Amino acid sequence: MADDRIYQSDFTGSEIDLRLKAIYPIGSLYLSINSSNPHEVLGFGTWERIENAFLYAASDSDTIFASNGSLKKEGSENVSLKKENIPEHTHTITVKKRSASIDSAS
């Protein structure tokens, strides 16, 4: 059964605004599956949409950051891997209690 109750908060609008600004300070990523502008959802800030990129877990010393601390947008959608780019490895396939190993080098 769906919960049709409306939840009310003891916080005022300005308290909610302060809390949201603490959760999403300047430089934060707002991740959503819809196309809404975070300014319209949260009620503050200027947001830049990141498209055709992926999230990368990085440290401050990584070269993916520009000199001003912002995230660099670089890379390629299409990359052709060469054999030397792929580490040596094997795959094991089990079929009806029999096992086979496939050498990736062949």
N, C-alpha and C positions, 0 to 999 in steps of 0.2 A: 504494500500500500504506500502510495506517495505521501511524503510529509508536506502537508499544505500550510504548516504554521509559518508565520512571518516572524523572523527574528529581529528583535529591536536591540539597539546598542545604547549603552549609557554614555557613549562618547559624543561630544558635539562635533559639528562639521570641521572646525578648526583643529580639534584634537586628532581626528581621523586624518586630516591633511598632513599634520606634523608626523604622525606615525607612518603614513605612506612615503613621505619624503625621507624618513629615516631608513625605510626598507629599500627604497629606490633612489639612492643619492646619485649625484652627477657621475656619469661613467658606467652606470648599471645597465645590464641587459634585461630587457623585458621580453620574455619568451611566451608566445601565444600561438594558437593554431587558427586564430581568426585574423582578419585584416584590419581590425579596429586600430586607430591611432591611439597609442598609450596616453597621449594628452587628453583625449576624450574620455578614456576609461578612468584614469587616475586624477585628472583635473589639473595637472601642472606639467611643466617641462617642455622642452623642445626635443623631439625624438627623431633619430635617423633610422630609417628602415634598412636593414642589412638583407640583401637579396643575393641569390646565387653564390652563397658562401657557406662555410661550415664552421662550427665551433671547434676551437682548438684549445686544449688545456695547456697553458703555457706559464712559464715563470717570468718575472720581471726582466731577466737577462736574455730572454729569447729575442731573436731578431725580427719577430713578427710585429713588434711595436715600433711605431714611428718615434722620432725624437721628442715629440710633444706628449708621448704616452698613449696616443690613440692607436687603435688596431689598424695595421696595414691591411689593405685589400689587394692581395696578389695571389698568383697561382693560375691554374689552367683547368678548364672543364674537361679537356681531352688530353690524356697522357698515354703515350704508347710505352708500355713496359717492355724492357728487353730482358733476355734471359739472365743477364748479370745483375739485374735489379731485383730478382726474385731469390730469396734465400733457399738454399738446398733443403728439401723436405720430402717426406713421403706421405702417402695416404693409404690407410688400410680399409679394405672393403670386405665385409663379411657376408657371404651368400650361402645359405643352407648349411651352416656349420663348417664352411670352408672359408679360409682366409687368403687374401692375396695382397701383395704389396706392389704398388706402382711407383717406379722411380721417376721423379719429376725431370730428371736429366735426359730421359729418352724421348 
